[in-house]
């Protein structure tokens, strides 16, 4: 990590840079500035617009009222955020996380998609707009990753995915307006702070279906998930937008997208799970 470069991005002198635990893609650092502030920085050799997409997503979530770290600066190789002292999940924090997420989703989005190119993990994510969620999910979330698997010879039969895509209008439940989504809300992207509040980090933000974020929380098991979901459901109902009947039955449908992403990144076991979901819903 180049301290001088960080200092130029921040417009402040850097006193110390210390590595901290981060994700699989980026190297992460705690940065102490000479003016006494502490910030978080991460670096990676990735696509030139990778950190621009993350910064824009964080700002967009913040505009919807989400608890996110503040974006302090970025360029093609680094992103600098406010430092959030880490904490642990608590029942009260989980209840607030559910209410925060409901408020974020119901703040809405202009369309299904986003006005900038996206990433999920290290993979490009097509944020092109579509008029309905079934069309968006089929064309922008399922088809690109099925095509990747097919083209590399990892998926011989795309039929179950084609049949599922054709049935999405009947599978999706009652139509809903676009929700403002985190987009990659697995448990590792809920940062539990020392204040007790859960912050959203590493987004793949876009306008989508709110059940997608809830399904992602379930996929790898978020702490105190039942408390989060109960609080979410109550908050959404209080705002006049209760979750649609049957939403738990659609959880695997919404998990198909991250399963396909993981299949592209990590291989066979996730591919097999994605195929099983497609066959379940293909009819």
VEXDO-264766 format. One record per residue (C-alpha): residue in three letters; residue number from 1; x, y, z. Coordinates in steps of 0.05 Angstrom, whole numbers. Layout:
REM VEXDO-264766
+-----+-----+--------+--------+--------+
:  aa :   i :      u :      v :      w :
+-----+-----+--------+--------+--------+
: ALA : NUM :      X :      Y :      Z :
...
+-----+-----+--------+--------+--------+
This chain:
REM VEXDO-264766
+-----+-----+--------+--------+--------+
:  aa :   i :      u :      v :      w :
+-----+-----+--------+--------+--------+
: UNK :   1 :      0 :      0 :      0 :
: UNK :   2 :     30 :     67 :    -23 :
: UNK :   3 :     19 :    115 :     35 :
: UNK :   4 :     35 :    176 :     -9 :
: UNK :   5 :    -17 :    155 :    -59 :
: UNK :   6 :    -69 :    146 :     -4 :
: UNK :   7 :    -51 :    214 :     23 :
: UNK :   8 :    -62 :    246 :    -45 :
: UNK :   9 :   -131 :    213 :    -51 :
: UNK :  10 :   -150 :    238 :     18 :
: UNK :  11 :   -115 :    305 :     17 :
: UNK :  12 :    -84 :    288 :     84 :
: UNK :  13 :    -17 :    261 :    108 :
: UNK :  14 :    -14 :    187 :    126 :
: UNK :  15 :     20 :    167 :    191 :
: UNK :  16 :     13 :     91 :    190 :
: UNK :  17 :    -15 :     36 :    145 :
: UNK :  18 :    -31 :    -30 :    178 :
: UNK :  19 :    -59 :    -93 :    142 :
: UNK :  20 :   -125 :   -120 :    169 :
: UNK :  21 :   -168 :   -179 :    151 :
: UNK :  22 :   -205 :   -167 :     86 :
: UNK :  23 :   -240 :   -204 :     30 :
: UNK :  24 :   -216 :   -252 :    -23 :
: UNK :  25 :   -208 :   -200 :    -78 :
: UNK :  26 :   -177 :   -140 :    -42 :
: UNK :  27 :   -122 :   -127 :      7 :
: UNK :  28 :   -149 :    -87 :     67 :
: UNK :  29 :   -116 :    -35 :    112 :
: UNK :  30 :   -128 :      8 :    172 :
: UNK :  31 :    -98 :     76 :    157 :
: UNK :  32 :    -81 :    126 :    212 :
: UNK :  33 :    -75 :    198 :    189 :
: UNK :  34 :    -30 :    250 :    220 :
: UNK :  35 :    -91 :    292 :    238 :
: UNK :  36 :   -114 :    236 :    284 :
: UNK :  37 :   -167 :    204 :    240 :
: UNK :  38 :   -170 :    130 :    224 :
: UNK :  39 :   -197 :    106 :    157 :
: UNK :  40 :   -204 :     41 :    119 :
: UNK :  41 :   -172 :     27 :     52 :
: UNK :  42 :   -172 :    -31 :      4 :
: UNK :  43 :   -133 :    -43 :    -59 :
: UNK :  44 :   -136 :    -92 :   -117 :
: UNK :  45 :   -112 :   -101 :   -188 :
: UNK :  46 :   -180 :   -107 :   -220 :
: UNK :  47 :   -220 :    -73 :   -275 :
: UNK :  48 :   -209 :      3 :   -278 :
: UNK :  49 :   -281 :     18 :   -259 :
: UNK :  50 :   -286 :    -34 :   -203 :
: UNK :  51 :   -278 :     14 :   -145 :
: UNK :  52 :   -318 :     69 :   -180 :
: UNK :  53 :   -377 :     20 :   -184 :
: UNK :  54 :   -370 :      3 :   -110 :
: UNK :  55 :   -365 :     76 :    -90 :
: UNK :  56 :   -426 :     95 :   -131 :
: UNK :  57 :   -465 :     37 :   -102 :
: UNK :  58 :   -448 :     57 :    -30 :
: UNK :  59 :   -468 :    129 :    -43 :
: UNK :  60 :   -534 :    105 :    -76 :
: UNK :  61 :   -550 :     62 :    -16 :
: UNK :  62 :   -534 :    119 :     31 :
: UNK :  63 :   -583 :    163 :     -8 :
: UNK :  64 :   -635 :    110 :      9 :
: UNK :  65 :   -620 :    116 :     83 :
: UNK :  66 :   -577 :     54 :     90 :
: UNK :  67 :   -522 :     50 :    143 :
: UNK :  68 :   -459 :     47 :    101 :
: UNK :  69 :   -387 :     71 :    110 :
: UNK :  70 :   -375 :    139 :     79 :
: UNK :  71 :   -335 :    141 :     14 :
: UNK :  72 :   -274 :    185 :     25 :
: UNK :  73 :   -237 :    174 :    -40 :
: UNK :  74 :   -221 :    124 :    -95 :
: UNK :  75 :   -184 :    112 :   -160 :
: UNK :  76 :   -174 :     53 :   -206 :
: UNK :  77 :   -134 :     14 :   -154 :
: UNK :  78 :   -159 :     36 :    -85 :
: UNK :  79 :   -221 :     54 :    -46 :
: UNK :  80 :   -219 :     93 :     20 :
: UNK :  81 :   -278 :     90 :     69 :
: UNK :  82 :   -293 :    114 :    139 :
: UNK :  83 :   -268 :     66 :    193 :
: UNK :  84 :   -321 :     28 :    231 :
: UNK :  85 :   -297 :     -3 :    296 :
: UNK :  86 :   -320 :    -76 :    294 :
: UNK :  87 :   -370 :   -105 :    342 :
: UNK :  88 :   -413 :   -168 :    349 :
: UNK :  89 :   -485 :   -185 :    330 :
: UNK :  90 :   -537 :   -173 :    383 :
: UNK :  91 :   -613 :   -185 :    384 :
: UNK :  92 :   -625 :   -110 :    386 :
: UNK :  93 :   -575 :    -98 :    330 :
: UNK :  94 :   -608 :   -152 :    287 :
: UNK :  95 :   -677 :   -122 :    298 :
: UNK :  96 :   -650 :    -54 :    276 :
: UNK :  97 :   -616 :    -86 :    216 :
: UNK :  98 :   -683 :   -115 :    193 :
: UNK :  99 :   -717 :    -48 :    200 :
: UNK : 100 :   -660 :    -12 :    165 :
: UNK : 101 :   -662 :    -61 :    107 :
: UNK : 102 :   -738 :    -53 :     99 :
: UNK : 103 :   -730 :     23 :     97 :
: UNK : 104 :   -675 :     18 :     45 :
: UNK : 105 :   -715 :    -28 :      0 :
: UNK : 106 :   -777 :     15 :      4 :
: UNK : 107 :   -738 :     78 :    -12 :
: UNK : 108 :   -743 :     51 :    -83 :
: UNK : 109 :   -704 :     52 :   -147 :
: UNK : 110 :   -718 :     85 :   -215 :
: UNK : 111 :   -717 :     19 :   -252 :
: UNK : 112 :   -696 :    -54 :   -249 :
: UNK : 113 :   -622 :    -46 :   -260 :
: UNK : 114 :   -575 :     12 :   -247 :
: UNK : 115 :   -545 :     71 :   -283 :
: UNK : 116 :   -474 :     44 :   -278 :
: UNK : 117 :   -437 :    -21 :   -295 :
: UNK : 118 :   -435 :    -68 :   -236 :
: UNK : 119 :   -393 :   -123 :   -206 :
: UNK : 120 :   -409 :   -181 :   -160 :
: UNK : 121 :   -345 :   -206 :   -130 :
: UNK : 122 :   -295 :   -200 :   -186 :
: UNK : 123 :   -346 :   -214 :   -241 :
: UNK : 124 :   -380 :   -161 :   -284 :
: UNK : 125 :   -454 :   -154 :   -269 :
: UNK : 126 :   -501 :   -130 :   -323 :
: UNK : 127 :   -542 :    -72 :   -295 :
: UNK : 128 :   -580 :    -57 :   -359 :
: UNK : 129 :   -651 :    -35 :   -345 :
: UNK : 130 :   -713 :    -78 :   -358 :
: UNK : 131 :   -786 :    -60 :   -349 :
: UNK : 132 :   -803 :   -118 :   -302 :
: UNK : 133 :   -767 :   -161 :   -251 :
: UNK : 134 :   -779 :   -227 :   -288 :
: UNK : 135 :   -747 :   -197 :   -351 :
: UNK : 136 :   -690 :   -167 :   -311 :
: UNK : 137 :   -676 :   -231 :   -273 :
: UNK : 138 :   -678 :   -275 :   -335 :
: UNK : 139 :   -637 :   -230 :   -381 :
: UNK : 140 :   -589 :   -194 :   -333 :
: UNK : 141 :   -579 :   -243 :   -276 :
: UNK : 142 :   -590 :   -315 :   -300 :
: UNK : 143 :   -572 :   -316 :   -374 :
: UNK : 144 :   -502 :   -284 :   -371 :
: UNK : 145 :   -475 :   -334 :   -320 :
: UNK : 146 :   -509 :   -394 :   -352 :
: UNK : 147 :   -476 :   -373 :   -417 :
: UNK : 148 :   -408 :   -369 :   -383 :
: UNK : 149 :   -415 :   -439 :   -354 :
: UNK : 150 :   -439 :   -466 :   -421 :
: UNK : 151 :   -383 :   -433 :   -460 :
: UNK : 152 :   -329 :   -461 :   -415 :
: UNK : 153 :   -359 :   -531 :   -420 :
: UNK : 154 :   -383 :   -533 :   -348 :
: UNK : 155 :   -457 :   -538 :   -366 :
: UNK : 156 :   -480 :   -583 :   -422 :
: UNK : 157 :   -556 :   -575 :   -414 :
: UNK : 158 :   -584 :   -504 :   -406 :
: UNK : 159 :   -656 :   -529 :   -416 :
: UNK : 160 :   -677 :   -524 :   -342 :
: UNK : 161 :   -654 :   -451 :   -340 :
: UNK : 162 :   -689 :   -434 :   -405 :
: UNK : 163 :   -754 :   -465 :   -379 :
: UNK : 164 :   -748 :   -429 :   -312 :
: UNK : 165 :   -736 :   -362 :   -347 :
: UNK : 166 :   -799 :   -372 :   -389 :
: UNK : 167 :   -839 :   -386 :   -325 :
: UNK : 168 :   -813 :   -327 :   -285 :
: UNK : 169 :   -875 :   -283 :   -294 :
: UNK : 170 :   -917 :   -336 :   -259 :
: UNK : 171 :   -863 :   -356 :   -208 :
: UNK : 172 :   -845 :   -286 :   -185 :
: UNK : 173 :   -907 :   -272 :   -143 :
: UNK : 174 :   -946 :   -207 :   -145 :
: UNK : 175 :   -911 :   -152 :   -185 :
: UNK : 176 :   -872 :   -102 :   -142 :
: UNK : 177 :   -838 :    -36 :   -158 :
: UNK : 178 :   -762 :    -36 :   -161 :
: UNK : 179 :   -730 :    -39 :    -92 :
: UNK : 180 :   -663 :     -7 :    -74 :
: UNK : 181 :   -619 :    -69 :    -63 :
: UNK : 182 :   -551 :    -82 :    -34 :
: UNK : 183 :   -548 :   -139 :    -85 :
: UNK : 184 :   -495 :   -183 :    -51 :
: UNK : 185 :   -521 :   -187 :     19 :
: UNK : 186 :   -489 :   -249 :     47 :
: UNK : 187 :   -471 :   -250 :    121 :
: UNK : 188 :   -399 :   -226 :    108 :
: UNK : 189 :   -426 :   -161 :     78 :
: UNK : 190 :   -463 :   -143 :    143 :
: UNK : 191 :   -410 :   -108 :    185 :
: UNK : 192 :   -430 :   -108 :    258 :
: UNK : 193 :   -401 :    -46 :    289 :
: UNK : 194 :   -382 :    -29 :    360 :
: UNK : 195 :   -443 :     16 :    364 :
: UNK : 196 :   -487 :    -46 :    356 :
: UNK : 197 :   -512 :    -26 :    287 :
: UNK : 198 :   -501 :    -70 :    225 :
: UNK : 199 :   -471 :    -33 :    166 :
: UNK : 200 :   -476 :    -54 :     93 :
: UNK : 201 :   -409 :    -62 :     57 :
: UNK : 202 :   -384 :    -88 :    -10 :
: UNK : 203 :   -449 :    -77 :    -48 :
: UNK : 204 :   -471 :    -99 :   -118 :
: UNK : 205 :   -524 :    -46 :   -114 :
: UNK : 206 :   -581 :    -41 :   -164 :
: UNK : 207 :   -657 :    -36 :   -169 :
: UNK : 208 :   -687 :   -105 :   -162 :
: UNK : 209 :   -735 :   -149 :   -122 :
: UNK : 210 :   -730 :   -141 :    -47 :
: UNK : 211 :   -736 :   -216 :    -36 :
: UNK : 212 :   -668 :   -223 :    -69 :
: UNK : 213 :   -631 :   -190 :    -11 :
: UNK : 214 :   -671 :   -232 :     39 :
: UNK : 215 :   -654 :   -296 :      2 :
: UNK : 216 :   -580 :   -278 :      0 :
: UNK : 217 :   -579 :   -268 :     76 :
: UNK : 218 :   -607 :   -339 :     82 :
: UNK : 219 :   -560 :   -371 :     32 :
: UNK : 220 :   -499 :   -375 :     77 :
: UNK : 221 :   -533 :   -362 :    144 :
: UNK : 222 :   -531 :   -292 :    174 :
: UNK : 223 :   -526 :   -287 :    250 :
: UNK : 224 :   -594 :   -278 :    284 :
: UNK : 225 :   -628 :   -286 :    216 :
: UNK : 226 :   -697 :   -300 :    246 :
: UNK : 227 :   -694 :   -235 :    286 :
: UNK : 228 :   -672 :   -196 :    223 :
: UNK : 229 :   -729 :   -225 :    181 :
: UNK : 230 :   -782 :   -216 :    234 :
: UNK : 231 :   -762 :   -143 :    243 :
: UNK : 232 :   -760 :   -133 :    168 :
: UNK : 233 :   -830 :   -162 :    158 :
: UNK : 234 :   -858 :   -119 :    214 :
: UNK : 235 :   -825 :    -56 :    189 :
: UNK : 236 :   -848 :    -68 :    117 :
: UNK : 237 :   -919 :    -81 :    140 :
: UNK : 238 :   -919 :    -18 :    182 :
: UNK : 239 :   -898 :     21 :    120 :
: UNK : 240 :   -957 :     -7 :     81 :
: UNK : 241 :   -916 :    -56 :     39 :
: UNK : 242 :   -919 :   -125 :     72 :
: UNK : 243 :   -880 :   -181 :     41 :
: UNK : 244 :   -922 :   -218 :    -10 :
: UNK : 245 :   -954 :   -284 :      9 :
: UNK : 246 :   -911 :   -345 :     -5 :
: UNK : 247 :   -845 :   -307 :     -5 :
: UNK : 248 :   -808 :   -362 :     35 :
: UNK : 249 :   -824 :   -411 :    -21 :
: UNK : 250 :   -788 :   -365 :    -70 :
: UNK : 251 :   -724 :   -361 :    -31 :
: UNK : 252 :   -688 :   -414 :    -74 :
: UNK : 253 :   -711 :   -378 :   -137 :
: UNK : 254 :   -676 :   -314 :   -114 :
: UNK : 255 :   -615 :   -354 :    -91 :
: UNK : 256 :   -604 :   -379 :   -162 :
: UNK : 257 :   -566 :   -316 :   -183 :
: UNK : 258 :   -513 :   -320 :   -128 :
: UNK : 259 :   -508 :   -395 :   -138 :
: UNK : 260 :   -492 :   -384 :   -212 :
: UNK : 261 :   -441 :   -331 :   -194 :
: UNK : 262 :   -407 :   -379 :   -146 :
: UNK : 263 :   -410 :   -434 :   -199 :
: UNK : 264 :   -372 :   -389 :   -247 :
: UNK : 265 :   -321 :   -369 :   -194 :
: UNK : 266 :   -313 :   -435 :   -156 :
: UNK : 267 :   -341 :   -492 :   -196 :
: UNK : 268 :   -378 :   -557 :   -191 :
: UNK : 269 :   -415 :   -559 :   -124 :
: UNK : 270 :   -447 :   -492 :   -136 :
: UNK : 271 :   -464 :   -510 :   -208 :
: UNK : 272 :   -500 :   -573 :   -184 :
: UNK : 273 :   -540 :   -532 :   -133 :
: UNK : 274 :   -559 :   -482 :   -187 :
: UNK : 275 :   -582 :   -537 :   -234 :
: UNK : 276 :   -623 :   -567 :   -177 :
: UNK : 277 :   -658 :   -500 :   -165 :
: UNK : 278 :   -671 :   -491 :   -240 :
: UNK : 279 :   -702 :   -560 :   -245 :
: UNK : 280 :   -745 :   -547 :   -184 :
: UNK : 281 :   -777 :   -487 :   -216 :
: UNK : 282 :   -773 :   -505 :   -290 :
: UNK : 283 :   -838 :   -545 :   -289 :
+-----+-----+--------+--------+--------+
